[in-house]
Amino acid sequence: MTSLITPASAEPDTHDYVRDALGQRYTIRSSRVIDLNLFKVRVSSNVTDFAGYAFYTRFAPPEQACAYELVFVDLDQDPIDPALIEPFADQGYRADRFRGGSYITHHFGPPAYLVTRGNRIYVFGRELERTLWPYFTKRLLTSFAIDHGLVHLKAAAFVQPQGATLLFGRQKGGKTVFLTQACAAGARFLSNTHVLTGGATVYGVPSAMRIRKGPGFDQLIVSGRLEKHLEASEYRLDPDMIFGHEAIAEATVRNLCVIDYNPDRTPCFDEVGEEPFTAFLDLFACAPGTYGLKDDMLAHLGSDFYRYSAAFTAMKRRMSELVGAARRFYINADMLDPVVRDRTLARLAEQ
């Protein structure tokens, strides 16, 4: 997929006084360019084996132009007096939350300092891998979507010959089981957690899947010889390695599905109207509401009420158009039952 970012956007126009003032006080010991399909992010750290890289599966050459740059400075590795950082630190809601050790929604950790200079963001603190996937990936995907007329949605996705199926739902509603079973049955993997949409096209966001032991994943963990992820209870699954073929980068949207597996309820495969489906996506899929990024979105738009209102209105319109153009289903299906799985996938593939 050709990036929408030109090399000129990788470097902000303003002079980086942060690097001038603090750059001699830490040493960059690792750096990787993360490929998120439509754009790339350079992640550097003063930690040699920075654990945050494990969240991703695709990397680009180091000379690759990047839309954003993240610099993580661990203060245990290179101690810096916070009094030297504070004059450069961001002000506002998210910076204050980071200072208090609350990164986003239910993600917490040691206090940290955010320092933003154009498209380069410094983070000074400890255990900073806790911030890379939970906060920065979501924030950058949302900012990119705003700037390029796209929509950032929380969704898993796979592709059949007829087109892409996007999976939405509550936490622990069965999206990951549905996705892995579909791919095991021959569908092509597109994305596990995040997608960007433009018109009827959906773009996957490459990342590692984090799975736990259970009926839907025990065989994958053993057969794939999966390694532990950052959390002790999680295993890291690289979709490109496990499903036997390289994931697709983009596809045309065909189905939108709310997955809500509950064995105590009657199985269903119901068609859903536009209005109730959109209402669900508002808070369970649309990034600003789902991830609590409304303040970040406002800050990205210069804290300008009119720019924010226009951008959010456009985002909601694009999401509504996506919903209106696709088939919409609410599904409660036991995808671990081969008969149910095959029947469900066949219905999604119907003309």
Buried (B, 14 or more C-beta within 10 A) or exposed (E): EEBBBEEEBBBEEEEBEBEEEBBEBBEBBBBBBBBBBBBBBBBBBBBEEBBBBBBBBBBBEEEBBBBBBBBBBBBEBBEBEBEEBEEBBBEBEBBEBBBEBBBBEEEEBEBBBBBBBBBBBBBBBBBBBBBBBBBBBBBBBBBBBBBBEBBBBBBBBBBBEBBBBBBBBEEEBBBBBBBBBBBBBEBBBBBBBBBBBBBBBBBBBBBBBBBBEEEBBEEBBEEBEBEEBBEEEBBBBBBBEBBEEEBBBBBBBBBBBBBBBEEEEEBEBEEBEEEEBBEBBBEBBBBBBBBBBBBBBBBBBEEEEEBBEEBBEEBBEBBBBBBEBBBBBBBBBBBBEEEBBEEBBEBBBEE
